[in-house]
Amino acid sequence: MLKAVKSFFKKSETKPPQAVRKTQTPKSKPKVVSTRIGELGEHKINIQLDQLPKECKSLSDLMLPNPKSRTGYTQMDHIVISPYCLFVIETKNYNGEIKGGRTDQQWSVSNRYKMYNPLKQNYGHIKAIENLIQGIAAVKFISMISFTMRCRFSIDPDLRKIHSDELVVYDVELSEFISRKLISLKTGTPEPPISAAQVQTIYDRLAQANVTDSEIRKLHVQRIKGGPL
């Protein structure tokens, strides 16, 4: 009898399987590697570039030789090579009101932060490209500055008009502006000034000149901190 009573209490102290499962630490979900906002922005730009006409070729994240730069190189975000022009695209990731004009040395972000005029920065990129593709074709350059939708523009209104060769756009409208600019150029120049073979040659020349060595890139970034490219 005593054994039966003890056995009863022993059973009652044992937690049922359901209770054991409830007290177990839940399985942790697989960790998702956080993606930098900048990487997300670049991804959105790449989606835009994929929508361009098939006769266009694009290159991204280029570091090219530039004897006029204090590092000997210049780094640029994107280049689109078309039969009518080259689009040199500088991407920016700011949150706030962007103020500035073509000739201003600096632009402001919400009247709190300063940045080097991105059009002047892009001009340096264009000159570096010019040096590398001399003799291939007479090339027209379009300077484009792409901002995320996290900001709003208080800039020279002409920088938003398609007739300008300097354009400031939102990343989600990049392919639209490029397509509209190409239509505008085609209207004035029925025959493309850059042949398909020349488009390929320019692409190959820039791709071959691109510096991919991680140590050189790291040193370049370290040396340019605190100043424009």
Secondary structure, DSSP 8 states (H G I E B T S, - for coil): -HHHHHHHHHHHHS--HHHHHHHS------------HHHHHHHHHHHHHHTS-TT-EEEEEEEEE-TTSTTSEEEEEEEEE-SS-EEEEEEE---EEEEE-TT-SEEEETTTEEEE-HHHHHHHHHHHHHHHSTTT----EEEEEEE-TTEEEEE-GGGGSTT-SEEEEEGGGHHHHHHHHHHHHHHH-SS-SS-HHHHHHHHHHHHHH----HHHHHHHHHHHTTS--
